[in-house]
Amino acid sequence: MIQHTLFVQFTEPIPEADLNQYLADLEHAAKSTGVLQTFAAQRHIPIPGEEQIPAFIATAVVQLGVADVEALGTLFAAPLVGDVFDTWRTRYPFKAAWANHEALA
């Protein structure tokens, strides 16, 4: 199984309800591809002073599991997944970083 771990950093504050909806929309879009095997999402837990660190600090982390590289390609190419990113980016600008990897031990 391949894990696609996505780090999403909203560049402006996003209300909790909207973040929940973004994650739900992303899960729905990913499931609609027919290749998604697992989905998990969590919010970042901030610590005092971290905003002073010159680093990419995610608002949320999402992990999507698929069977293989072919399935990952299907997930990346899915129009509905792209639509979710485009729609939400117009509401709340965000940056993303990711890594594709095997399950962490």
N, CA and C atoms as an extended XYZ file, in Angstrom:
315
Properties=species:S:1:pos:R:3:atomname:S:1:resname:S:1:resid:I:1 pbc="F F F"
N         0.849       -1.182        0.000 N   MET     1
C         0.000        0.000        0.000 CA  MET     1
C         0.891        1.241        0.000 C   MET     1
N         0.440        2.242       -0.729 N   ILE     2
C         1.136        3.523       -0.770 CA  ILE     2
C         0.327        4.547        0.014 C   ILE     2
N         1.010        5.295        0.838 N   GLN     3
C         0.392        6.393        1.586 CA  GLN     3
C         0.760        7.709        0.910 C   GLN     3
N        -0.237        8.530        0.688 N   HIS     4
C        -0.016        9.894        0.205 CA  HIS     4
C        -0.287       10.783        1.410 C   HIS     4
N         0.768       11.343        1.987 N   THR     5
C         0.630       12.202        3.156 CA  THR     5
C         0.699       13.646        2.687 C   THR     5
N        -0.387       14.367        2.922 N   LEU     6
C        -0.566       15.731        2.441 CA  LEU     6
C        -0.576       16.687        3.627 C   LEU     6
N         0.270       17.693        3.558 N   PHE     7
C         0.304       18.745        4.572 CA  PHE     7
C        -0.307       19.996        3.952 C   PHE     7
N        -1.347       20.528        4.565 N   VAL     8
C        -2.060       21.690        4.039 CA  VAL     8
C        -1.877       22.852        5.007 C   VAL     8
N        -1.401       23.970        4.476 N   GLN     9
C        -1.200       25.169        5.290 CA  GLN     9
C        -2.073       26.289        4.723 C   GLN     9
N        -3.152       26.602        5.425 N   PHE    10
C        -3.972       27.742        5.036 CA  PHE    10
C        -3.212       28.998        5.437 C   PHE    10
N        -3.114       29.946        4.511 N   THR    11
C        -2.281       31.125        4.747 CA  THR    11
C        -2.971       32.183        5.593 C   THR    11
N        -4.267       32.052        5.774 N   GLU    12
C        -5.053       32.926        6.649 CA  GLU    12
C        -5.850       32.025        7.586 C   GLU    12
N        -6.282       32.530        8.728 N   PRO    13
C        -7.091       31.704        9.628 CA  PRO    13
C        -8.340       31.172        8.919 C   PRO    13
N        -8.668       29.919        9.188 N   ILE    14
C        -9.854       29.287        8.621 CA  ILE    14
C       -10.730       28.824        9.784 C   ILE    14
N       -12.011       29.180        9.787 N   PRO    15
C       -12.893       28.734       10.865 CA  PRO    15
C       -12.941       27.201       10.943 C   PRO    15
N       -13.095       26.701       12.143 N   GLU    16
C       -13.121       25.252       12.382 CA  GLU    16
C       -14.158       24.553       11.506 C   GLU    16
N       -15.349       25.139       11.393 N   ALA    17
C       -16.409       24.524       10.579 CA  ALA    17
C       -15.991       24.436        9.115 C   ALA    17
N       -15.304       25.453        8.617 N   ASP    18
C       -14.861       25.425        7.228 CA  ASP    18
C       -13.732       24.416        7.026 C   ASP    18
N       -12.831       24.307        7.983 N   LEU    19
C       -11.776       23.302        7.883 CA  LEU    19
C       -12.383       21.904        7.876 C   LEU    19
N       -13.366       21.681        8.732 N   ASN    20
C       -14.054       20.387        8.743 CA  ASN    20
C       -14.691       20.097        7.392 C   ASN    20
N       -15.307       21.113        6.782 N   GLN    21
C       -15.959       20.923        5.490 CA  GLN    21
C       -14.937       20.657        4.392 C   GLN    21
N       -13.823       21.366        4.428 N   TYR    22
C       -12.745       21.125        3.458 CA  TYR    22
C       -12.298       19.663        3.525 C   TYR    22
N       -12.043       19.177        4.732 N   LEU    23
C       -11.589       17.796        4.897 CA  LEU    23
C       -12.653       16.805        4.447 C   LEU    23
N       -13.923       17.086        4.740 N   ALA    24
C       -15.020       16.215        4.298 CA  ALA    24
C       -15.133       16.219        2.778 C   ALA    24
N       -15.003       17.388        2.166 N   ASP    25
C       -15.062       17.478        0.700 CA  ASP    25
C       -13.917       16.700        0.063 C   ASP    25
N       -12.728       16.817        0.637 N   LEU    26
C       -11.575       16.097        0.109 CA  LEU    26
C       -11.773       14.589        0.240 C   LEU    26
N       -12.274       14.154        1.379 N   GLU    27
C       -12.527       12.721        1.569 CA  GLU    27
C       -13.555       12.220        0.565 C   GLU    27
N       -14.644       12.951        0.389 N   HIS    28
C       -15.688       12.555       -0.568 CA  HIS    28
C       -15.115       12.453       -1.987 C   HIS    28
N       -14.344       13.456       -2.393 N   ALA    29
C       -13.768       13.459       -3.737 CA  ALA    29
C       -12.807       12.287       -3.923 C   ALA    29
N       -11.973       12.030       -2.921 N   ALA    30
C       -11.013       10.934       -3.017 CA  ALA    30
C       -11.726        9.585       -3.068 C   ALA    30
N       -12.770        9.418       -2.269 N   LYS    31
C       -13.528        8.163       -2.288 CA  LYS    31
C       -14.219        7.948       -3.628 C   LYS    31
N       -14.616        9.034       -4.278 N   SER    32
C       -15.330        8.911       -5.555 CA  SER    32
C       -14.452        8.341       -6.665 C   SER    32
N       -13.135        8.307       -6.465 N   THR    33
C       -12.236        7.762       -7.480 CA  THR    33
C       -12.322        6.243       -7.560 C   THR    33
N       -12.775        5.617       -6.485 N   GLY    34
C       -12.846        4.166       -6.451 CA  GLY    34
C       -11.531        3.490       -6.100 C   GLY    34
N       -10.457        4.247       -5.913 N   VAL    35
C        -9.157        3.646       -5.601 CA  VAL    35
C        -8.727        3.870       -4.156 C   VAL    35
N        -9.433        4.717       -3.442 N   LEU    36
C        -9.038        5.043       -2.071 CA  LEU    36
C        -9.304        3.865       -1.141 C   LEU    36
N        -8.285        3.475       -0.380 N   GLN    37
C        -8.444        2.391        0.587 CA  GLN    37
C        -8.538        2.910        2.014 C   GLN    37
N        -7.813        3.983        2.312 N   THR    38
C        -7.872        4.564        3.654 CA  THR    38
C        -7.822        6.081        3.549 C   THR    38
N        -8.418        6.727        4.545 N   PHE    39
C        -8.386        8.186        4.632 CA  PHE    39
C        -8.344        8.551        6.105 C   PHE    39
N        -7.424        9.433        6.454 N   ALA    40
C        -7.351        9.946        7.820 CA  ALA    40
C        -6.906       11.399        7.754 C   ALA    40
N        -7.442       12.214        8.641 N   ALA    41
C        -7.070       13.628        8.690 CA  ALA    41
C        -7.047       14.091       10.139 C   ALA    41
N        -6.091       14.947       10.435 N   GLN    42
C        -5.981       15.532       11.769 CA  GLN    42
C        -5.532       16.975       11.638 C   GLN    42
N        -5.929       17.768       12.603 N   ARG    43
C        -5.486       19.152       12.666 CA  ARG    43
C        -4.134       19.228       13.374 C   ARG    43
N        -3.371       20.229       12.990 N   HIS    44
C        -2.095       20.500       13.646 CA  HIS    44
C        -2.350       20.930       15.094 C   HIS    44
N        -1.505       20.496       15.986 N   ILE    45
C        -1.577       20.901       17.393 CA  ILE    45
C        -0.480       21.944       17.616 C   ILE    45
N        -0.858       23.216       17.713 N   PRO    46
C         0.156       24.266       17.846 CA  PRO    46
C         0.792       24.295       19.236 C   PRO    46
N         2.026       24.767       19.257 N   ILE    47
C         2.714       24.994       20.521 CA  ILE    47
C         3.122       26.466       20.582 C   ILE    47
N         3.188       27.038       21.772 N   PRO    48
C         3.560       28.452       21.894 CA  PRO    48
C         4.920       28.740       21.263 C   PRO    48
N         4.974       29.813       20.495 N   GLY    49
C         6.217       30.259       19.898 CA  GLY    49
C         6.553       29.658       18.548 C   GLY    49
N         5.805       28.668       18.110 N   GLU    50
C         6.166       28.014       16.850 CA  GLU    50
C         6.041       28.939       15.645 C   GLU    50
N         5.202       29.970       15.768 N   GLU    51
C         5.044       30.899       14.646 CA  GLU    51
C         6.343       31.666       14.368 C   GLU    51
N         7.273       31.643       15.306 N   GLN    52
C         8.569       32.303       15.129 CA  GLN    52
C         9.564       31.432       14.358 C   GLN    52
N         9.226       30.176       14.189 N   ILE    53
C        10.126       29.243       13.509 CA  ILE    53
C         9.926       29.384       11.998 C   ILE    53
N        11.003       29.580       11.233 N   PRO    54
C        10.863       29.720        9.781 CA  PRO    54
C        10.676       28.353        9.115 C   PRO    54
N         9.473       27.830        9.231 N   ALA    55
C         9.197       26.500        8.699 CA  ALA    55
C         7.791       26.459        8.122 C   ALA    55
N         7.536       25.460        7.303 N   PHE    56
C         6.195       25.199        6.797 CA  PHE    56
C         5.443       24.502        7.922 C   PHE    56
N         4.466       25.172        8.497 N   ILE    57
C         3.682       24.590        9.586 CA  ILE    57
C         2.277       24.359        9.056 C   ILE    57
N         1.882       23.118        8.984 N   ALA    58
C         0.602       22.749        8.387 CA  ALA    58
C        -0.560       23.106        9.301 C   ALA    58
N        -1.689       23.390        8.681 N   THR    59
C        -2.948       23.562        9.400 CA  THR    59
C        -3.550       22.190        9.688 C   THR    59
N        -3.381       21.287        8.718 N   ALA    60
C        -3.910       19.932        8.843 CA  ALA    60
C        -3.015       18.979        8.064 C   ALA    60
N        -3.059       17.721        8.461 N   VAL    61
C        -2.360       16.665        7.734 CA  VAL    61
C        -3.404       15.628        7.329 C   VAL    61
N        -3.286       15.174        6.092 N   VAL    62
C        -4.227       14.200        5.537 CA  VAL    62
C        -3.410       13.033        5.011 C   VAL    62
N        -3.871       11.813        5.277 N   GLN    63
C        -3.189       10.644        4.745 CA  GLN    63
C        -4.194        9.805        3.974 C   GLN    63
N        -3.862        9.572        2.704 N   LEU    64
C        -4.719        8.790        1.820 CA  LEU    64
C        -3.961        7.535        1.421 C   LEU    64
N        -4.588        6.389        1.555 N   GLY    65
C        -3.943        5.129        1.219 CA  GLY    65
C        -4.531        4.531       -0.042 C   GLY    65
N        -3.642        4.102       -0.950 N   VAL    66
C        -4.054        3.451       -2.193 CA  VAL    66
C        -3.196        2.207       -2.393 C   VAL    66
N        -3.630        1.336       -3.292 N   ALA    67
C        -2.960        0.053       -3.468 CA  ALA    67
C        -1.567        0.166       -4.081 C   ALA    67
N        -1.427        1.034       -5.097 N   ASP    68
C        -0.173        1.056       -5.847 CA  ASP    68
C        -0.003        2.392       -6.568 C   ASP    68
N         1.092        2.504       -7.319 N   VAL    69
C         1.398        3.749       -8.024 CA  VAL    69
C         0.317        4.075       -9.054 C   VAL    69
N        -0.217        3.074       -9.716 N   GLU    70
C        -1.286        3.304      -10.695 CA  GLU    70
C        -2.510        3.930      -10.021 C   GLU    70
N        -2.886        3.406       -8.874 N   ALA    71
C        -4.026        3.966       -8.135 CA  ALA    71
C        -3.723        5.388       -7.674 C   ALA    71
N        -2.488        5.640       -7.290 N   LEU    72
C        -2.103        6.989       -6.881 CA  LEU    72
C        -2.242        7.958       -8.057 C   LEU    72
N        -1.859        7.508       -9.244 N   GLY    73
C        -2.027        8.322      -10.441 CA  GLY    73
C        -3.486        8.630      -10.716 C   GLY    73
N        -4.351        7.651      -10.498 N   THR    74
C        -5.794        7.857      -10.662 CA  THR    74
C        -6.293        8.905       -9.684 C   THR    74
N        -5.847        8.823       -8.452 N   LEU    75
C        -6.241        9.788       -7.426 CA  LEU    75
C        -5.793       11.202       -7.811 C   LEU    75
N        -4.543       11.331       -8.263 N   PHE    76
C        -4.002       12.640       -8.635 CA  PHE    76
C        -4.733       13.239       -9.834 C   PHE    76
N        -5.175       12.397      -10.763 N   ALA    77
C        -5.795       12.879      -11.999 CA  ALA    77
C        -7.304       13.082      -11.889 C   ALA    77
N        -7.895       12.734      -10.762 N   ALA    78
C        -9.352       12.805      -10.617 CA  ALA    78
C        -9.842       14.252      -10.670 C   ALA    78
N       -10.736       14.560      -11.609 N   PRO    79
C       -11.242       15.935      -11.722 CA  PRO    79
C       -11.894       16.446      -10.441 C   PRO    79
N       -12.643       15.601       -9.748 N   LEU    80
C       -13.332       16.051       -8.541 CA  LEU    80
C       -12.335       16.434       -7.442 C   LEU    80
N       -11.241       15.713       -7.353 N   VAL    81
C       -10.209       16.056       -6.369 CA  VAL    81
C        -9.611       17.422       -6.714 C   VAL    81
N        -9.305       17.634       -7.978 N   GLY    82
C        -8.793       18.933       -8.412 CA  GLY    82
C        -9.779       20.053       -8.157 C   GLY    82
N       -11.063       19.759       -8.371 N   ASP    83
C       -12.106       20.763       -8.120 CA  ASP    83
C       -12.147       21.175       -6.651 C   ASP    83
N       -11.971       20.207       -5.752 N   VAL    84
C       -11.968       20.524       -4.318 CA  VAL    84
C       -10.828       21.494       -4.012 C   VAL    84
N        -9.641       21.194       -4.517 N   PHE    85
C        -8.507       22.088       -4.271 CA  PHE    85
C        -8.762       23.472       -4.848 C   PHE    85
N        -9.257       23.525       -6.083 N   ASP    86
C        -9.499       24.823       -6.731 CA  ASP    86
C       -10.564       25.631       -6.000 C   ASP    86
N       -11.656       24.982       -5.634 N   THR    87
C       -12.759       25.666       -4.951 CA  THR    87
C       -12.306       26.232       -3.614 C   THR    87
N       -11.640       25.400       -2.820 N   TRP    88
C       -11.236       25.850       -1.492 CA  TRP    88
C       -10.102       26.861       -1.544 C   TRP    88
N        -9.240       26.756       -2.556 N   ARG    89
C        -8.138       27.717       -2.673 CA  ARG    89
C        -8.668       29.121       -2.962 C   ARG    89
N        -9.823       29.229       -3.644 N   THR    90
C       -10.407       30.553       -3.881 CA  THR    90
C       -11.034       31.111       -2.610 C   THR    90
N       -11.494       30.245       -1.718 N   ARG    91
C       -12.097       30.696       -0.452 CA  ARG    91
C       -11.041       31.041        0.587 C   ARG    91
N       -10.098       30.147        0.721 N   TYR    92
C        -9.023       30.294        1.705 CA  TYR    92
C        -7.722       29.849        1.036 C   TYR    92
N        -6.880       30.781        0.634 N   PRO    93
C        -5.624       30.376       -0.006 CA  PRO    93
C        -4.837       29.410        0.886 C   PRO    93
N        -4.238       28.425        0.244 N   PHE    94
C        -3.420       27.477        0.999 CA  PHE    94
C        -2.249       27.002        0.162 C   PHE    94
N        -1.260       26.491        0.872 N   LYS    95
C        -0.100       25.847        0.271 CA  LYS    95
C        -0.157       24.386        0.679 C   LYS    95
N         0.490       23.547       -0.104 N   ALA    96
C         0.495       22.126        0.220 CA  ALA    96
C         1.883       21.544       -0.007 C   ALA    96
N         2.183       20.539        0.774 N   ALA    97
C         3.388       19.739        0.595 CA  ALA    97
C         2.970       18.295        0.819 C   ALA    97
N         3.661       17.375        0.192 N   TRP    98
C         3.282       15.986        0.392 CA  TRP    98
C         4.465       15.057        0.200 C   TRP    98
N         4.244       13.828        0.631 N   ALA    99
C         5.196       12.744        0.405 CA  ALA    99
C         4.393       11.490        0.114 C   ALA    99
N         4.843       10.738       -0.873 N   ASN   100
C         4.263        9.433       -1.178 CA  ASN   100
C         5.226        8.390       -0.625 C   ASN   100
N         4.709        7.454        0.151 N   HIS   101
C         5.596        6.525        0.847 CA  HIS   101
C         4.846        5.267        1.242 C   HIS   101
N         5.595        4.259        1.622 N   GLU   102
C         4.992        3.068        2.207 CA  GLU   102
C         4.616        3.395        3.645 C   GLU   102
N         3.785        2.556        4.233 N   ALA   103
C         3.325        2.790        5.606 CA  ALA   103
C         4.514        2.950        6.551 C   ALA   103
N         4.381        3.898        7.458 N   LEU   104
C         5.418        4.099        8.463 CA  LEU   104
C         5.285        3.031        9.540 C   LEU   104
N         6.404        2.537       10.014 N   ALA   105
C         6.369        1.478       11.029 CA  ALA   105
C         6.028        2.032       12.387 C   ALA   105
